[in-house]
Amino acid sequence: MIKRQIIPQINRLKKGFPVIAVTGPRQSGKTTLIKNIFPKYTYFNLENPETLGIIENDPAGFINANNQKIIIDEIQRVPQLLSYIQSTVDEQKIMGNFIISGSENLLLSQKINQSLAGRAAYVNLLPLSNQELSQSKLLAKNLHQQIFTGFYPAIYDRKIDPIDYYNQYIATYVERDLKQISQISNLSSFRNFLGLLAGRIGQLVNLSSLANDTGVAVNTIENWISILEASYLVFRLQPYHKNFGKRHIKSPKIYFNDVGLACRLLALTKPLDLKNHFLIGGLFENLIITEVKKHILNHSKSSSLYFFRDSNNNEIDLIIDSGTMQIPVEIKSSGTFSSQFTSNLKLWQKLSKESSISDRDKQNSFIVYTGNQSLTANNSQLLNWSNLTPLLQLIT
């Protein structure tokens, strides 16, 4: 098993909360992780039809008979269990007795907020990170190979061909999971929508354009994106607007939580296809932004992620906002440094000065690229994509 960086966070939280809720995309490694951390706990998988049937018929009896040290996987299948867990933990007042997991963020988090507020610690597990792969000596040396392969654990644990893996992943999601999450009747249009969305990675979300290209209503597109967010397949990166008045864009950008899945939806067949692909810049942005996102989730950091674009289309790919400090990051899919990479960072410094943002921000700007030099250029640190440690260490 590849060691996951989120383990210390879960071990810490189980000492202070009676319930640990682990959510994330299907096959991101949740089951393997919680079984490894809690080997003495009794495990129940609600995707097992027999187990599901027994619990659905008598949830109260199930909890009464199994009220200590249990794992309930895919708990969103029987959400009423949460009410019975609430009653039990209130009586027991024992920390870490219940470990629950699920693959749908929205369904599970709504129930936790209603039934387990203050009783459950809620953690999100995304697919593997660059750091986790690097520590296991599995990170590809070639950027295009890493983007194409993606980060789902099964690809590495079972040495599955990425095309075979993602074909099955997409089929399982569309043909089975969607039926449980939503009443989507036209699966053909939804499959087409997935490909169109992958073709807009790193771009501003334009619901009308997606609706026209897919042949459905705008509100349907919004609903479909929300479903993908609830399933942890995509996320919207919001624009940064604090302190800058009206000089900013208000539309979010769209990214996938795994670039390998995006490559399959784009019908790429080999890593070499990425070399001159029109979306290599967006996919590279996606890789770096999700790496920062994984670091925040794995280490329980409070920083939020944004991008910045003003009305003149001056843009910074990533703003890491800790509240007291903002770190601007430019992401360039180039192997050669250019002084032009720093132009928007200089603009950020100017705007920051005008907006009274801390002078410390000027010392903490970064450029991530595909070259091998790690140095300081024009007051910005230049980092290779495979080692973001100097940047990640600053995140709070």
C-alpha positions in Angstrom: 0.0 0.0 0.0 1.2 3.5 -0.9 1.5 5.5 2.3 -1.1 8.3 2.4 -0.3 11.6 3.9 -3.7 12.1 5.4 -3.1 9.3 8.0 -1.8 11.6 10.8 -4.8 13.8 10.4 -7.2 10.9 10.8 -5.3 9.5 13.8 -5.4 12.9 15.5 -9.1 13.5 14.8 -10.2 10.1 16.1 -9.1 11.2 19.6 -11.5 14.1 19.7 -14.6 12.9 17.6 -16.8 9.9 18.0 -17.3 9.6 14.3 -14.8 10.0 11.5 -16.3 10.5 8.0 -14.0 9.9 5.0 -15.3 11.0 1.7 -13.8 11.3 -1.8 -14.1 10.1 -5.3 -14.9 6.5 -6.0 -11.7 4.4 -5.9 -9.5 7.1 -4.4 -8.4 4.6 -1.8 -10.8 5.3 1.1 -11.6 1.6 1.9 -7.9 0.6 1.8 -7.0 3.5 4.0 -9.5 3.1 6.7 -9.0 -0.7 6.9 -5.3 -0.1 7.3 -5.7 2.5 10.0 -8.4 0.6 11.9 -7.6 -3.1 11.4 -9.5 -4.3 14.5 -12.7 -2.6 13.5 -15.6 -4.7 12.1 -16.1 -3.7 8.5 -19.5 -3.4 6.7 -19.8 -2.5 3.0 -23.2 -1.3 2.0 -22.4 -2.1 -1.7 -22.8 -5.7 -0.7 -26.5 -6.5 -1.5 -27.0 -8.9 1.4 -25.5 -6.4 3.9 -27.5 -3.6 2.4 -30.8 -5.5 2.6 -30.3 -6.5 6.2 -29.4 -2.9 7.3 -32.2 -1.3 5.3 -34.8 -3.5 7.0 -33.6 -2.8 10.5 -31.1 0.1 10.8 -31.8 0.5 14.6 -31.2 -3.1 15.3 -28.0 -3.0 13.3 -26.6 -0.1 15.2 -27.7 -1.6 18.6 -26.0 -4.9 17.7 -22.8 -3.2 16.3 -22.3 0.0 18.3 -18.5 -0.2 19.0 -15.5 0.0 16.6 -17.2 -0.4 13.3 -16.5 0.8 9.7 -19.5 1.5 7.5 -18.5 1.9 3.9 -20.7 3.8 1.3 -23.0 5.0 4.1 -24.9 7.2 1.7 -26.8 4.1 0.6 -28.6 4.1 4.0 -28.5 7.7 5.2 -31.0 7.1 7.9 -28.2 5.2 9.7 -26.8 8.6 10.7 -29.7 9.4 13.0 -29.1 6.1 14.9 -25.4 6.7 15.0 -26.1 10.1 16.5 -28.2 8.7 19.3 -25.6 6.0 20.1 -22.6 8.4 20.2 -24.5 10.8 22.4 -25.1 8.0 24.9 -21.6 6.4 24.7 -19.4 9.5 24.5 -16.6 7.3 23.2 -14.2 8.8 20.7 -13.5 7.2 17.3 -16.0 4.3 17.6 -17.6 4.9 14.2 -15.7 5.2 10.9 -18.0 6.0 7.9 -17.2 6.6 4.3 -18.9 7.6 1.1 -18.3 8.6 -2.5 -20.9 11.4 -2.8 -19.9 14.6 -1.1 -23.3 16.4 -1.3 -25.5 13.6 0.0 -23.2 12.6 2.8 -22.2 16.1 4.0 -25.9 17.3 4.1 -26.7 14.4 6.4 -23.7 15.0 8.6 -24.6 18.6 9.0 -28.1 17.6 10.0 -27.4 14.6 12.1 -23.8 14.6 13.3 -22.9 18.2 13.7 -20.1 18.5 16.3 -19.9 14.7 16.5 -18.2 13.9 13.2 -14.8 14.9 11.8 -15.1 15.2 8.0 -12.1 14.5 5.8 -11.7 14.3 2.0 -9.4 11.8 0.4 -8.5 12.6 -3.3 -6.4 10.3 -5.5 -2.7 10.1 -4.9 -0.5 13.2 -4.9 2.9 13.8 -6.5 4.4 13.7 -3.1 2.9 10.3 -2.3 4.0 8.8 -5.6 7.5 10.3 -5.3 7.9 8.8 -1.8 7.0 5.4 -3.2 9.3 6.0 -6.2 6.3 5.8 -8.6 6.2 9.3 -9.9 6.8 9.4 -13.6 9.9 11.3 -14.7 8.1 12.4 -17.9 5.4 15.0 -17.3 3.2 13.8 -20.2 3.3 10.3 -18.9 2.2 11.4 -15.4 -0.7 13.5 -16.8 -1.8 10.7 -19.0 -1.6 8.1 -16.2 -3.3 10.1 -13.6 -3.3 9.4 -9.8 -5.9 6.7 -9.0 -4.3 4.1 -6.6 -5.5 1.0 -8.5 -3.5 2.0 -11.6 -0.3 1.7 -9.5 -1.3 -1.1 -7.1 -2.6 -3.4 -9.8 -0.5 -2.1 -12.7 -3.6 -1.4 -14.8 -3.3 0.2 -18.2 -4.7 3.8 -17.8 -7.0 3.5 -20.8 -8.5 0.3 -19.5 -8.9 1.7 -16.0 -10.6 5.0 -17.1 -12.8 3.3 -19.6 -14.2 1.1 -16.8 -14.3 4.0 -14.4 -16.4 6.2 -16.7 -18.7 3.3 -17.6 -19.3 2.5 -13.9 -19.9 6.1 -13.0 -22.3 6.8 -15.9 -24.2 3.5 -15.9 -24.4 2.9 -12.1 -23.5 5.7 -9.8 -25.5 8.4 -11.7 -28.6 6.4 -11.2 -28.2 6.6 -7.5 -27.3 10.3 -7.4 -29.6 11.8 -9.9 -32.5 11.2 -12.3 -30.5 11.8 -15.5 -32.5 10.2 -18.3 -30.3 11.0 -21.4 -27.0 9.2 -20.6 -25.8 9.8 -24.2 -26.1 13.6 -23.8 -24.4 13.4 -20.4 -21.5 11.4 -21.8 -21.1 14.0 -24.5 -21.2 16.7 -21.9 -18.4 15.0 -20.0 -16.1 15.2 -23.0 -17.1 18.8 -23.7 -16.3 19.8 -20.1 -12.9 18.1 -20.3 -12.3 20.2 -23.4 -12.8 23.3 -21.3 -10.2 22.6 -18.5 -8.7 25.8 -17.2 -11.3 27.9 -18.9 -14.0 30.2 -17.5 -17.3 28.2 -17.1 -19.7 29.3 -19.8 -23.0 27.5 -19.1 -24.7 28.9 -22.2 -21.9 27.6 -24.5 -22.0 24.2 -22.9 -25.8 24.1 -23.2 -25.7 24.9 -26.9 -23.0 22.4 -27.6 -24.7 19.7 -25.6 -28.3 20.4 -26.8 -29.8 20.8 -23.3 -31.0 23.7 -21.1 -28.6 26.0 -19.2 -30.1 24.9 -15.8 -29.5 21.3 -16.8 -25.8 22.1 -17.4 -25.6 23.7 -13.9 -27.3 20.7 -12.4 -24.9 18.3 -14.2 -21.8 20.2 -13.0 -23.1 20.2 -9.5 -23.6 16.4 -9.7 -20.0 16.1 -10.9 -18.8 18.2 -8.0 -20.8 16.1 -5.5 -19.1 13.0 -7.0 -15.7 14.6 -6.6 -15.0 14.4 -10.3 -14.7 18.2 -11.0 -14.3 21.4 -9.0 -14.8 25.0 -9.8 -11.9 27.4 -9.0 -13.4 30.7 -8.0 -11.9 34.1 -9.0 -10.1 36.1 -6.3 -11.8 39.4 -5.8 -10.9 40.7 -2.3 -9.6 44.2 -2.1 -9.7 44.8 -5.8 -13.1 46.4 -6.3 -14.6 45.8 -9.7 -11.4 45.1 -11.5 -11.9 41.3 -11.7 -13.7 38.5 -13.5 -16.6 36.9 -11.7 -16.9 33.5 -13.5 -15.2 30.4 -12.1 -12.9 28.1 -13.9 -13.4 24.3 -14.3 -10.9 21.6 -13.4 -11.0 17.8 -12.8 -9.8 16.2 -9.6 -7.8 13.8 -11.7 -6.0 14.7 -15.0 -5.8 11.1 -16.1 -9.6 10.9 -16.2 -9.7 14.2 -18.2 -7.2 12.7 -20.7 -9.5 9.7 -21.3 -12.5 11.9 -21.7 -10.5 13.8 -24.3 -9.9 10.5 -26.1 -6.1 10.7 -25.8 -4.5 7.3 -26.5 -0.9 7.8 -25.4 1.3 10.3 -23.5 2.8 11.6 -26.7 -0.6 12.9 -27.7 -0.1 15.6 -25.1 3.1 17.0 -26.5 1.4 19.4 -28.9 -2.2 19.2 -27.6 -4.1 22.5 -27.4 -5.0 21.7 -23.8 -1.5 20.8 -22.5 -1.4 24.2 -20.7 -4.8 23.7 -19.0 -4.0 20.1 -18.1 -0.7 21.2 -16.6 -2.5 23.9 -14.6 -4.9 21.2 -13.5 -2.1 19.0 -12.3 -0.5 21.7 -10.2 -3.7 23.1 -8.7 -4.9 19.7 -7.6 -1.5 19.0 -6.1 -1.9 22.1 -3.9 -5.5 21.1 -3.2 -4.4 17.6 -2.1 -1.8 19.1 0.2 -4.4 21.3 1.9 -6.8 18.4 2.4 -4.2 15.9 3.5 -2.7 18.2 6.1 -5.9 19.9 7.3 -4.8 23.4 6.2 -7.2 26.3 6.1 -6.0 28.1 3.0 -8.4 28.6 0.1 -7.6 28.5 -3.7 -8.5 31.0 -6.3 -7.3 32.4 -9.6 -7.1 36.1 -10.5 -8.1 37.7 -13.8 -8.9 41.4 -14.3 -11.0 43.1 -16.9 -8.0 43.4 -19.2 -7.4 39.7 -19.1 -4.3 39.9 -17.0 -4.3 36.6 -15.1 -2.5 34.7 -12.3 -3.2 31.0 -12.5 -3.4 30.3 -8.7 -3.8 32.5 -5.6 -3.4 30.6 -2.3 -5.2 32.7 0.3 -4.5 32.0 4.0 -6.4 35.0 5.2 -3.3 36.9 6.4 -1.1 36.0 3.3 -1.8 35.5 -0.4 0.6 33.5 -2.5 0.4 34.1 -6.3 1.5 31.2 -8.5 2.0 31.2 -12.2 1.9 27.8 -13.9 3.6 27.4 -17.3 3.8 24.3 -19.4 7.2 25.3 -20.7 10.6 23.9 -20.0 12.4 27.2 -20.6 12.1 30.2 -18.3 11.0 33.5 -19.9 11.0 36.9 -18.1 7.4 37.3 -19.4 6.4 34.7 -16.8 6.8 37.3 -14.1 4.8 40.1 -15.7 1.5 39.3 -14.1 3.2 38.6 -10.8 4.6 42.2 -10.9 1.1 43.4 -11.6 -0.1 41.5 -8.6 2.5 43.2 -6.4 1.3 46.6 -7.7 -2.3 45.8 -7.0 -1.4 44.4 -3.6 0.4 47.5 -2.7 -2.5 49.7 -3.8 -4.9 47.4 -1.9 -2.8 47.4 1.3 -2.1 43.6 1.1 0.8 42.6 3.3 4.3 43.3 1.9 5.2 39.7 2.8 3.4 38.6 -0.4 6.1 40.1 -2.5 8.6 37.6 -1.0 6.3 34.6 -1.7 5.5 34.4 -5.4 6.2 31.3 -7.5 6.5 30.1 -11.0 5.9 26.4 -11.6 7.1 25.1 -15.0 8.4 21.9 -16.6 12.1 22.8 -16.7 14.7 21.5 -14.2 16.0 24.7 -12.7 14.9 25.6 -9.2 16.0 29.2 -8.5 14.9 32.7 -7.8 14.1 34.9 -10.8 12.9 38.5 -10.6 11.9 38.0 -6.9 9.9 34.8 -7.8 10.9 31.3 -7.0 11.1 29.0 -10.0 10.0 25.4 -9.3 9.9 22.2 -11.3 6.5 20.5 -11.4 7.7 17.4 -9.6 8.9 19.2 -6.4 6.6 21.9 -5.0 8.0 21.6 -1.5 9.2 25.2 -1.1 5.6 26.4 -2.0 3.7 23.7 0.0 5.7 24.5 3.1 4.3 28.0 3.1 0.7 27.0 3.1 -1.2 27.4 6.4 
